[in-house]
Structures are given as structure tokens and as C-alpha cells.
């Protein structure tokens, strides 16, 4: 998020595919999405489902005509989000489900001027703006769209808790909000956390030069106490491109590699890493992994 930190015809409403019957896919989990002639999702089973309804680029009437249209996958690999061609609205669906409009105020007209962020389980969406600041907050469990909390849009999104019940926003203070945008915890600090743990008080702070992060420290949002700076022992030439806490409380980083992306568990105490998985980049112009933001460093082929 940001920081950030966490891949035969189907008779699907609004989706076309070449795979087995839908019953063979349950539960359908997405490994990644790719854009060739159109957007496609690649299931963990290896089957490919086309999503021709999704815009690839901003339309002619948009502010930034031709800019890449975001296509997102929730961190759990269950939900996809895209701007649909027929009306430019931003929608959510599961592979086997029906489209649901996230919020009528999120449209393809503003692609490149605002961009969506999605919680791990796909149940909460926040839009960032070029203002800078944040725009719309949408709780999809309740079908409710809200404006920025505390009557100001001067926030930056630092992250969601792994269970999607809390948001960490950066303003004059770091503030933990619940899904109803009520303040639960706030701290004045010069540090800039990039992720929120499942205890809702521990955060991770990247240390170093932007784009070349290899160090991290933990910060208590309750006490303001920061831990020691720890060097993350990534392979030579790799950097922390994304950081988060998973649902088990582990500190996890993603790092771009020569062939794709590697995911590591990181020791909070020593910085030692354990490779959890590697994802090889497909032969596609653009690809997207679960839990990506709209524009990750590995998203487009250079």
C-alpha cells in the first residue's frame, strides 16, 4: 500500500472462458490477471477466464484518454474490480458472481486522476486522488459509500488491517479508523507507516531511499515507541516493493525479480527472510497480482 505489502467454457454471467464447467472451479481463486487483447484472469488451477467487459484504457471522453484502466484483485484472490465498458462504472464481482457497482461516483472519466485501493477480502474500497488526498470510502458489506472522515480529504492511505476491519490513514496524525470511519487510535509521529498489523496497533515503517528500501522498523501506534531498524536480508539486487502483515501476524514483503515477483516472510527481530513463493511473469503487456495497488513497479512491461 501502500504500502503497501500479500495469483473449456464456463457459463458465467458476463465472463467468457475456456475451461471445465463452473462446478469444477469452486471455489475459484485467482493467481493473477493479465492483459493481452483483453483482460483475463488466470485461476490457480491454471484455467484462463476472459473479462471482455473490463476497460483496458481510459475512453475518449476521460480526462486522461488512453491511460491504463486499473484492474484489481483482492488479496484473497476471490474478487475482481474493473471499470466496465458499457457505462464506465467501477464494479466488483467474483469469478462466478454478478457485477456489483462499487459506487456511482467512481467512473472511468477520472482514470489517472483517481485510483482505487481494495482491502484484502475485497469488502472495502478507498479512492485516492491527484489532489492529493482521498475521495470515496465504500463499505461493500453494507453497500454504503462515505466521504472522507473528519470532514477533510487531506489523508493518505497507509493500509488496511489483514481482516479488513480497520484502516490506517496518514494526516497530521496517524489514525486508525474502523469501517464506519470512527477514530479508534491516533498518534502524532514523524514516521510514515506503510502497513497495519492485525492487533490494530503495530505498524511497519520502511527505512531508506524510496524505491530502494531494504530496511524496516516497527512502530506502536498506541505508545509511539519505534523498534530498532532491521535490515531485510533480501537477495542482492532486490528491494522491498510492497510490505504488509498477513492474517497470521507475519511480516511479509514482495520484491520484483528478474523473472517476476518473490514473496518473503521477514523476521521482525533479525530481518532474515523465508521465501514463501515466486510468481513468474506471464508473456503479457500488463499483469496484476492479488493485493496489488493500481500501479505496482512490476505491473507493466518496461
N, C-alpha and C positions, 0 to 999 in steps of 0.2 A: 503495500500500500503505500500506504502505502504503504508508506510501505507496505512499504509494503513491504513476505514474505511472502503453498500449500501453495486426464489424459486419456437379389432374391427378393423380391418386392415385399415391402412392409405396407400393410394397409393402414396408413397413418393419416389422420386429418391434417392436411396442409403440408405433409412431408412426403417425399418420394424416396425410394431406396432400392438397393439391390441386395437382398439378404433372405433369411428364413421368415416364416410367418411371425407376426408380432408376439405370439405367446412364447416363442423360443428366445425372445430377447429380455424377458422380465427377470430381474429388474435391469433396465438399460442404463449402463454407466458409460459416460463419455471419457475417452482418453485425451482427445484434443479435437480442435476444429481446424480446417484448412480451407483456403480459398483458391480454387482453380478457375474454372469458368463460372462457378457459383460457390456459395458457402456450403461446406459439407462437415458433418460431424463423424468422427471415427470412434466407434464404440470400443470398449476394452476387449470385446470379443474379436475385434478386427473388422467387423462389418461397417460399411460406409452408408450414411444416410444423408441425402442431399436436402438442402434447405433453400430452394429457389425463391421462397418468399422474402428472404433477407436481402436488404440493400447491400451492395458491395462498396459503393461510394455515394457521397452526398449528391442529391439530384440537382438539376439545373437551377431550381428556384432557391436553393440553400445559400447561406452566407458564404460558405466555402465549397463551391461546386467542385466535385471530383475528389474531395478529401475522403480518406478511407473511413467507411462507416464501422463503428465498433460492433463487434460480435463477442459476447462474453459467455463464459461457462461458470456456473457456481463451483466452489471448491469441492463439493461432494460429487461433482460430475453428473448431477441429476437434471439441472435446469439450464436452458439456453436463453439468451437475451439478444434481441436484434431489432433494428429498425425495419419495418416491413414495407415492401414496395408499394402496396396499393394505397396507403394513406400517410406513410412516413412516421407512424406512431411507433414508440418503443414498446415491445411486447416481451412476455416471458412465456415459456412452455417447458414441459418435459418432452422427452423424445416421443412418447406415446400420447401426450396430452394435447389439449386445445390451447390456442393462443389466448393470453390474457393481457390487456393493455395495462402497463405499469402505472402510467399517469398521462393524462391527455396533454399536460404541459411539456412533456419530453418528446420532441419531434425532430425529424431529420433536418428541418430548417436550420437548426443550431449545431449540427455536427461540426466539430472543430472549434466551436465556441464554448460548448459544454460537453461533459463526458460523464458516463455513469460508473459508479462503483457498486459492487454487489457483495453482500455478506456470504459467508461460507455455505450456508444452506439455501441461498437464493431467496430468502424471505424478506430482505430489507435492501433497498436501493437508495443511494445518495448520488446527486449530481454535483460535480464540480463545475466551476465556470471560469471563464477567462478574466473575470472581474478584477482581482481574484476573489475567491470565496466559494461558498456552497449555496446551492439553489434549493432543489426539491428533496424532501426526505419521504420515502414511501415505505410503509409497513404493509407488505403484501399479505400477511396473515389476516389483517383486519381490513384490507382494501382501503387504506387511509393514506392520503397524501398530505404532508405538512410542510410549512415554511421553515426557515432556519430557526433554531432555538434562541431564546433570549432576545428576540427582535433584532438580530443582527446577522448579516451574511458573511461577516469577516471571520470565517472559520476555515481551517484546513482539516481534512480527514486524515487522522493518523492510523486508524484501523478499527476493525470490529473485533469483539471477543470471539473466541473459537465457537461458542454456542450461539452466536448472533443475537445475544440479548443486550449487549452493551456496545456503545460507540465511543471511541476516543477522539475528541476534537481538539484542535490546536487554535488558540486565540491569544488573548492577553494572558490566559492561563491554560494549562492542560485540564480538560474537563471530561469526565466520564459521564455519559448520558445513558439512560435506559431507552427502550424503544418508543416510549411516549415523549421523549426528549425532555425528561426531567433530570436535573443535575443530581448526580449521586456522589461525586467526588471531584474536587478541584485542587489544583496545585500550581503555584507560581514558580516557574523554573526557566533557566536559560537553555536547558537541554531540549532536544526535539525528538521525543519517542516516535518510533515507527511501527510499533505493534503492541497489542494489549493481550495479556495472558488471561486464562480462564478464571483466575481469582479476582479479576477486575481491578487489581491494584498494581501488579507487576507489569512494567513495560520494558521494551528493548530499544536501545539508542545506538544508532550506527555512529562510528567514530572514524574520522579521516576525511579524505578528499572525495567529493561527490563523484560517483561513477567508478571509484576505485576503492570501495570500502573493503577492509579486511579485519576490522576490529569492531567490538561491540561491548556495551556495558548495560547493566540492568538498573532500572530506576524504580523506586517505590513511589507511587503516586499518592500514597497515604502519608508517608513520613518525609518525602523529599530526599531520602538518602539514596545516593548512587553507589553502585558497586564498583569494583576495580575494572579498568579497561582490560579486556581479554582479546588476544589475537586469535582469530579463527584460522585454523590450520588447513586452509584450502590448498589444492594443488597449485603449483606455480602457474601464474598467468590467469588464474581465475579470481573473481571478485564476488562480493555479496551483491546480487542484483535485486533480491527480494528477501525479506525476513518476516517471520511470523511465529506464533505459538500454535501447536496443534491441539486437538481436543484431549490429548493425554498429558498436556502440560510441557511437552518437549519444545525446545527452541529449534526452529527449522529454518534453513536458508536455501534459496535456489540460486544457481550460478550458471551463467552461459558458458558453454564449452565449444570446442571447435566443431562438434557434430550436433549439438542441440542444447539440452539443459540437464544439469545434475541437481539432485535434491539431497541435502545432508541434514542429519541431526547434529546439533552442536552441544558440547558440554558447556554448561554455564560457568563452570569453575576453571577449566583448563583450555577451552577452545578447541579441543580435539573433535574431529568430525567423523561421522559414520555415514557412509553412502547408503541412502535409502533406495534410490532408483535413478536411472538415467533415461531420458527420453530423447530419441534420435529425431532430428528434424526431418519432416517429410519433404518430398520434392514438390513444393508448392510456393507460390509467391508470398503468401501470408499464412501464418499459423497461430493458434491461440491455445493455451493450456488452461485447465480448470484453475480458478482463483486468480487468473491474470487481471490486471487493470487494462484499460483500453489500449495503452501503448507501452508495452514492455520492451526492453532492449533487444530481445530476440524475436519480436513479433514479425517484422518484415525482413525479407532477404536483402542484404546490403549489396 
